[in-house]
Amino acid sequence: MDIVKSLELLGVGTAAGILGSLIGLGGGFVVIPVLRLVYGISPSLTAGASLVMVLANGISGSIAYLRQGRADVKVALLTAVTGVPACVAGALAVRHVSFAGFDTVYAAMLLLFFIDIMRRRAHTGPPKLRLPGLRERTLSDARGEVFRYTWNPALVLVSGLAIGFIASFFGIGGGIVFLIVFIAAFGMPAHVVTATSMLSMLFIAPVGVVTHWLEGNIDPTLAVPLALGGLAGGQLGPLIARRLSSPQLLTVLAFAVLATALSLIGSHLVGR
């Protein structure tokens, strides 16, 4: 790959890293359509390179969010318990999907996510889903701001399965599942969800990266510049997130994933 494309990917990785750490998705939702639509990269290589960027972004973003005290470490660790084996399964499964199938499923998932987030973006109170066994939980950040929500360890473990599989299969990170479940079921504030999602990917993504490497799904000429950009962007996203309210943060997230979904759908409608 020539220097121009490397610089292009560095820029993509930086932009994805900012958005990824801003909203807790790791930036893969930006990288995937770029690799698929602009460079024509196969689904397996796309997932591998994107997950490397997600890991780099997770390392950088998690450091920033841990300093802010907004990541729920216990929830992130519990998610990783089931997320790690599911991540291996996702990396092995992606080689069996077609180009069109990968794009279609990914776009559909993003559209569902957009609809869900738009319904919930103004939600800051108790969870709307009335689930049994919910426990009260409180988190105080480095500035003394207190966040209150609920949680259920069993549901966290079940969610980890979907988070880990999606993280590795698409290379997006599992933030989409994390955001939907933890906002809808637990009433977790967007700022805590974002920080905790980033931290969970720090635990889960390395296993997926190793599996993708063993499967031959990681091209260093793609992954390295994306990862460097993800590291840089991961420091900027948390700074911006602190200045946004939860509804604003969710609105940014919703329209970012909508644009991604429409770009993938549009590419197939025009016969790419």
N, C-alpha and C positions, 0 to 999 in steps of 0.2 A: 504494500500500500504506500502511495507517495505521501510526501509531506503535507500537501494540501488537504488530502482526505483525513490524515491524522489530525490536523488542526481543526477540520470540520467536526470530527468526532469528539475532540476535546471540548469544543464549544457546545456540542449537543450534550455531552456528559455534564458540563457545568450547569447548563440550563435545567437539565433533568434533575441534577443533584439539588438545586435550589428548590424546585417544585416538589421533589420527592421528600426532602427533609421538612419542607413547609407543611405538607399535608400528610406525611407518614406513609407514603406509598413506595418510597425508595427510588423513585424516578424511572422505574422500568416502563411505566405506562407511556412515557415520552420516547424512550429509546426504541421500544419495539416497533412502532410504526415507521420510524426513521430508517431502521435497518431493513425492514420488510419492503417499504414502498420506495425509498430513495436509492438504496443500495442493492435491493433484490436478494438479501441474505436468506438462507433457508431457515425454517422454524427452529430446528435444533441448534444451529449456530447463533441464531438470534437470541434464543433463551439462554444459552451459555454465556454469551458476551454481556447480555443485559443483567444476568444474575451477578456477574463479577462487579459490574457497576453498582448494583444494589448493595452488595456487601461493602464496597468502599464507601458508599454514601451512608450506609448504616453505621460504620465505624466512626466516621466524621460527625454525623448528626447525633449519634448516641452520646458522644463525649459532650457535645454542646448541651443536649437536653439533660444529661445527668448533672451537669453544673447548675442548670436551672432548677433541678429537683422536681421535674415534672413527669418523669418516667416511673411507672409502677413496676419496680424490679421483680416483685413476687409474681405478678401476673405474667410478665414477659418470660420468666424462667419456666413457669408452669406450661405456657404455650409451647415452649421448645421441647418439652418432654415428648409430646406426640407429633410435634411439627417436624422434628429431625428425621424420623423414619419415613414420614409421608413425603418429605422433600426428596429423599432418594427415589421413591416410587415415581414422582413427577418427572425427574430427570431421565429415568428409564423409559417412561411412557411417551415422551415427546417425539421420539424418533419414528413413531408409528402413525403420526398424523400428517395429513396432506397440507400443502401450502394454503389452499382455500379453506380447508377445515380449521386450521389454526387461526386464520384471520377472522373467520366468521364467528367462531366460539368466543374469541377474545373480544370482538366488537359487541356481541350480544351481552356478554358479562358486564362490559363497561356501561352499556345503555341501561341495564337493570340497576347498576350501581348509581348512575346519574338520577334515575327516577326515585330511588330510595333516599338518596341524600337530599334531593330537593324537597322531599316530604318532611325531612327531619331537621333541616338546617336551622330552624328557629327553636329547636328543642333543647332546653338546658336544664329541665327538671328531672323528676324521677322517670324511670324507664316506662315506655308505653306498653311493652309486653309484660304481662303479669305472670311471671314464672315462679314456681315453687323453689324454696331453698335459697333465695337470694339473701346475701349478707351485706350489712352496711360496711362501707369502706371510706376512709378519709385520707387524703394526701395533701400535705402542706409543702409548697415549693420553697426555693431559696429566698424568696422575697416575703414569705409569710402568707401568700395567698392560699386559701384553703379550698380544695375541691372535694365534693362529696358525691358518691355514687354507690352502686351495689355491685356484687359479683357472686359467681357461683363456680367453685373449683372444677366441678364435673363438666360444666358447659365450656369452661376455658380449655380443658383437655380435648373435648370433642372439636372445638373450633380449631385447635392446633392441627388436627388432621387436614382440614380444608386449607388452612393457611400454608402449611408446609408443602402440600401437593401443588397448589396454585403458584406458590413462590418459585418452585423449580420447573414446573411444566411450561409456564409462560416466561419465566425470568423476570416477572414483575415485582416479586416480593409478595407477601401475603396480606398486604395492608388493606386491600379491598374487603376481604372477609373480616378482618380485624375491625375495620371501621363500622361495617354494617352491624355485626353482632354486638360489639361492645357499646355502641351508641344506642341501638334499639333495645337490647336486652338489659344492659346495666345502667343506662343513662350516664355513661362516662363522658365528661366534657371533652370537646374536640381537642383541646390542647393536651390533655392527658392521653387521649387515644393516640394522637400523633407521636408523642414522645415514646409511649410504651410500644407502639407498633415498630418504630425504628429500632428499639432495643431488642425486641423479639427477633427481628431479622438478623441482628448481630449474632445471635445464638444459632439461628436456623440456617442462614444462607451459606456458611462455610461448608457444610456437609453437601449441599446442593452443588456448590462450585466444584468440589472434589469429584463428585459423581459425574458431572458434566465433563470434567477434564478426562476422567478415565474412559468416558464414552466418546472422546474425540470431538466434543461439541464446543470447545473454546479455542478461538482464533486470537492469538495475542495481538495481532495488528488491529483487531477490533476492540478487544477487551481492555488493553492497556490505556489508550487515550480516553476511553469512556470512564474507566476507573479513576484516572487522575482528575477528570472533570467532576466526577462524583464526590471525590474527597474535598475539592474546593467548594463546590456548591453546598455540601453538607454543613459547612460552617455558617453559611449565609442564611439558609432557610430558617433555622431556629430564631435568629435575630429578627427576621421579618415576622415570624409567627407570633412573637411576643407582643407585637404592635397591633395585631388583629384580634377582633372579638371572635368567639366561637362561630356565630352565624356567618361572619365574613369569611372565616377560614373554610367552612364547609361549602360556601358558595364558590370560592376559588377552586376548590377541589372538584365540585360538580361540573363546572363548565370546562375545566381542563380535561376531564375524562370524556366529556361529551365530544369535544373537538377531536380527540384521539379516535373515538369510535366512528365518527362520521368520516374521518379521513380513510379509515380502513374499508368501510362500506363503499365509499365513493370510488375507491381504486378498483373494486371489482365490478361496479356498475359501468365504469367506462372501459372495462375489458382488459385491465392490467393483469 
